[in-house]
Amino acid sequence: MVSIVHKRLMVFLVFLAAGFVLLIVLAWALQERIAFQPPRPPFPDPGSTSRVDYTARDGQHLFAYIVGHPDKSTPLMIVFHGNADLSVRMIGWAHEVLERTGIPVMLAEYRGYMGIEGRPTYAGVGMDAEAAYVYAHEKLAIPDTSISLFGHSLGSAVAAELAVKHPPRLLILESPFTSARDMAAAMVGSWFTSSVWSFVSRLHFNTVSIVGSLDVPVSVAHGGRDRVVPSRMGEAVYQKARVKGKWFFVPDAGHSDLRVRGGEAYWKWITESLEPLMARNQKRPGSPDLF
């Protein structure tokens, strides 16, 4: 009888160990597919919005939409969207930013999105973000001190990591998460991140740590009903920032409707966050695209 119980226990432990190993393998193999979820075509029509093409340092072709007419005499906001979004979907929002602040907007796209070849990865998206910055600085002749970075959701982590390599004039984060590790803990459980995360992670986003080391204003907005990224993460990012910009909280907003739920208060947050750049702008707000 003891022998039978022992054998069953051993079988159970073997299956348990095999399941744990399988979980680790799947976590290692699929994490970037979970993190990056490019929408499938058909894609929205960008209309007459200007588009610029450039190349990442690994040879990956990329593009961005430009709203406004940036040059060396104007500031520029470079924008990075979330994991299941597209730059083309932010064109209307970018026009509103231009109209209200006079600051041109560059909507950068990632590899694997909007028909661009390649597969999005942590390392690849980092190179894509840097390529957008280099294009703005070298081709558009925008000084480093006239560039701001904006990121929504996953894009907030992309923008924060870029800010380490190329410090902007200011950093604006909408619905940011603290770190990839914290997001994994929220999705799977802290037992997973405390035991195996360091062995399987290929996503090293750590916004809450980065903002504590940046000497630029960091503005943050979050919704109280965000079911994707808990609002406590956005608050933690803001509280950790070495240089605090503007904080904006909408109790009844979710992950992607801060603009709608926040209304004019949302645009006040955007405008006040960009005030350090607006004084530099010599272009008339709402000036037409000239590309």
C-alpha positions in Angstrom: 0.0 0.0 0.0 2.8 2.4 0.9 4.6 1.5 -2.4 1.5 2.4 -4.4 1.1 5.7 -2.6 4.8 6.4 -3.1 4.5 5.7 -6.9 1.5 7.9 -7.3 3.2 10.7 -5.4 6.2 10.4 -7.6 4.1 10.4 -10.8 2.3 13.5 -9.5 5.6 15.3 -8.8 6.9 14.4 -12.2 3.9 15.8 -13.9 4.1 18.9 -11.7 7.7 19.4 -12.6 7.0 18.9 -16.3 4.2 21.4 -16.2 6.4 23.9 -14.5 9.1 23.4 -17.1 6.5 23.8 -19.9 5.3 27.0 -18.3 8.8 28.4 -18.2 9.4 27.4 -21.9 6.1 29.0 -23.0 6.9 32.2 -21.0 10.2 32.5 -22.6 8.9 31.8 -26.1 5.7 33.7 -26.1 6.2 36.8 -24.0 7.0 39.1 -26.9 4.0 37.8 -28.8 1.9 38.7 -25.8 3.5 42.1 -25.3 3.3 43.1 -29.0 0.0 42.5 -30.7 0.0 44.3 -34.1 -3.6 44.9 -35.5 -4.3 43.1 -38.7 -5.3 44.9 -41.9 -7.3 46.6 -43.3 -5.6 49.7 -41.8 -7.2 53.2 -41.5 -6.5 55.6 -44.3 -4.0 58.3 -43.2 -5.5 60.7 -45.7 -3.2 63.6 -46.6 -1.1 63.3 -43.5 2.6 63.6 -44.3 4.8 60.4 -44.0 8.5 60.2 -43.6 10.6 57.0 -44.1 13.8 56.1 -42.3 15.9 53.1 -41.3 16.8 51.6 -37.9 20.5 50.8 -37.3 19.8 47.1 -38.1 18.5 48.0 -41.5 14.8 47.7 -40.7 12.7 50.1 -42.8 10.3 52.2 -40.8 8.1 55.2 -41.2 6.3 57.9 -39.1 3.4 60.3 -39.7 4.1 64.0 -39.3 1.4 66.4 -38.2 2.6 70.0 -38.6 5.8 71.4 -40.1 8.7 70.8 -37.7 12.1 72.4 -38.4 15.0 73.7 -36.4 13.0 76.6 -35.1 10.1 74.5 -33.7 9.8 72.0 -30.9 8.6 68.5 -31.7 6.7 65.8 -29.8 7.6 62.2 -30.8 4.8 59.7 -29.9 4.9 56.0 -29.3 1.6 54.1 -29.2 0.5 51.0 -27.2 1.0 47.4 -28.0 -2.3 46.8 -29.9 -2.6 50.3 -31.5 -1.3 52.0 -34.6 0.3 55.4 -35.3 -2.3 56.1 -37.9 -5.1 56.0 -35.3 -3.5 58.8 -33.4 -3.5 61.3 -36.3 -6.7 63.0 -35.1 -5.3 63.3 -31.6 -2.0 64.8 -33.0 -4.0 67.4 -34.9 -5.6 68.4 -31.7 -2.2 68.7 -30.0 -1.0 70.9 -32.8 -4.1 73.1 -32.7 -3.9 73.6 -29.0 -0.1 74.0 -28.5 1.4 74.8 -31.9 3.8 71.9 -31.4 4.2 69.5 -34.4 3.8 65.8 -33.7 5.7 62.8 -35.1 3.8 59.5 -34.8 6.4 56.8 -34.9 5.6 53.3 -36.0 7.2 50.0 -35.0 8.4 47.1 -37.1 5.7 44.5 -37.6 2.9 47.2 -37.4 0.9 48.9 -40.1 2.3 46.6 -42.8 5.9 47.1 -42.0 8.0 44.0 -42.4 9.6 42.3 -39.4 8.5 41.1 -36.0 8.3 43.4 -33.0 10.6 42.5 -30.2 11.9 44.2 -27.1 15.3 44.9 -28.8 13.8 45.8 -32.1 11.3 48.3 -30.8 14.0 50.0 -28.9 16.0 50.4 -32.1 12.8 51.7 -33.9 12.3 54.3 -31.2 15.9 55.5 -31.5 15.7 55.6 -35.3 12.7 58.0 -35.0 14.7 60.2 -32.6 17.7 60.2 -34.8 15.6 61.2 -37.8 14.0 64.0 -35.9 17.4 65.3 -34.7 19.4 64.8 -37.8 17.0 65.1 -40.8 14.5 67.5 -39.3 17.2 69.4 -37.5 15.3 69.5 -34.2 17.6 70.3 -31.3 17.7 67.8 -28.4 16.3 70.6 -26.1 13.3 71.0 -28.3 12.2 67.4 -28.4 9.5 65.9 -26.1 8.6 62.2 -25.9 5.1 60.9 -25.4 4.1 57.3 -24.8 0.8 55.5 -24.2 0.7 52.1 -22.4 3.5 50.0 -23.8 4.7 53.1 -25.7 5.3 54.8 -22.3 8.0 52.2 -21.6 9.4 52.6 -25.0 9.6 56.4 -24.6 11.1 56.1 -21.1 13.9 53.8 -22.3 14.6 56.2 -25.2 14.8 59.0 -22.7 17.8 57.3 -21.0 19.8 57.3 -24.3 18.5 60.6 -25.6 17.2 62.8 -22.8 14.3 64.9 -24.1 13.1 68.3 -22.9 10.3 66.5 -21.2 8.6 63.1 -21.0 4.8 62.5 -21.0 3.4 59.1 -20.1 -0.3 58.1 -20.4 -1.4 54.9 -18.7 2.1 53.7 -18.0 3.1 50.5 -16.2 5.9 50.4 -13.6 7.8 47.5 -15.1 7.4 44.4 -17.3 8.1 42.3 -14.2 5.2 44.0 -12.3 2.9 43.5 -15.3 3.8 39.8 -15.4 3.0 39.6 -11.6 -0.3 41.2 -12.2 -1.2 38.9 -15.0 0.2 35.6 -13.7 1.0 36.0 -10.1 3.9 37.2 -7.9 5.0 33.6 -7.4 6.0 33.5 -11.0 8.0 36.7 -11.1 9.7 35.9 -7.8 10.8 32.5 -8.8 11.6 32.4 -12.6 11.3 35.9 -14.1 15.0 36.7 -14.0 15.6 33.4 -16.0 13.0 33.8 -18.7 12.5 37.5 -19.2 13.4 39.1 -22.5 11.3 42.2 -21.7 13.4 44.5 -19.5 11.1 47.6 -19.4 11.4 49.3 -16.0 9.9 52.7 -16.2 9.5 53.3 -12.5 13.3 52.9 -12.1 14.1 55.0 -15.2 12.0 58.1 -14.2 13.9 58.2 -10.9 17.1 58.9 -12.7 15.9 61.3 -15.3 16.6 65.1 -14.9 13.6 66.0 -17.1 10.0 66.7 -16.1 7.8 63.6 -16.2 4.1 64.1 -16.5 1.7 61.1 -16.0 -2.0 60.5 -16.6 -4.0 57.4 -15.6 -7.6 56.2 -15.4 -9.1 54.8 -12.2 -11.0 52.1 -14.0 -8.0 50.9 -16.1 -8.4 47.1 -16.4 -5.1 46.7 -18.4 -2.6 48.6 -16.3 -3.7 49.3 -12.7 -3.8 53.0 -11.8 -1.5 52.4 -8.9 1.3 51.8 -11.4 0.8 55.2 -13.0 0.8 56.8 -9.6 3.9 54.9 -8.6 5.7 56.1 -11.8 4.8 59.7 -11.1 5.7 59.6 -7.4 9.1 58.0 -8.3 9.9 60.7 -10.9 13.0 62.8 -9.9 11.5 65.8 -11.7 7.7 65.9 -11.5 5.7 67.4 -14.3 1.9 67.3 -14.2 -0.2 64.5 -12.7 -3.7 63.8 -14.2 -6.2 61.3 -12.8 -9.6 60.5 -14.1 -11.5 58.2 -11.7 -14.0 56.8 -14.3 -11.6 56.4 -17.2 -10.2 53.1 -18.5 -7.0 52.3 -20.3 -7.7 54.1 -23.6 -10.4 56.6 -23.0 -8.6 59.3 -20.9 -9.1 61.9 -23.6 -12.9 61.2 -23.8 -13.5 60.9 -20.1 -11.2 63.7 -19.2 -12.5 66.1 -21.7 -11.1 69.6 -21.4 -9.2 68.7 -18.3 -7.2 66.1 -20.3 -6.2 68.8 -22.8 -5.3 71.1 -20.0 -2.9 68.4 -18.7 -1.4 68.0 -22.2 -1.0 71.7 -22.6 0.5 72.3 -19.2 2.8 69.4 -19.6 4.1 70.9 -22.8 4.5 74.4 -21.5 8.3 74.2 -21.3 8.4 73.6 -25.0 5.6 76.0 -26.1 7.7 79.1 -25.4 10.2 77.9 -27.9 7.6 77.5 -30.7 7.7 80.3 -33.2 5.1 78.7 -35.5 1.5 79.7 -35.5 -0.7 77.0 -33.8 -2.6 75.0 -36.4 -0.2 75.8 -39.2 -0.7 73.4 -42.2 1.5 70.5 -43.1 4.1 71.5 -45.6 5.7 68.2 -46.4 
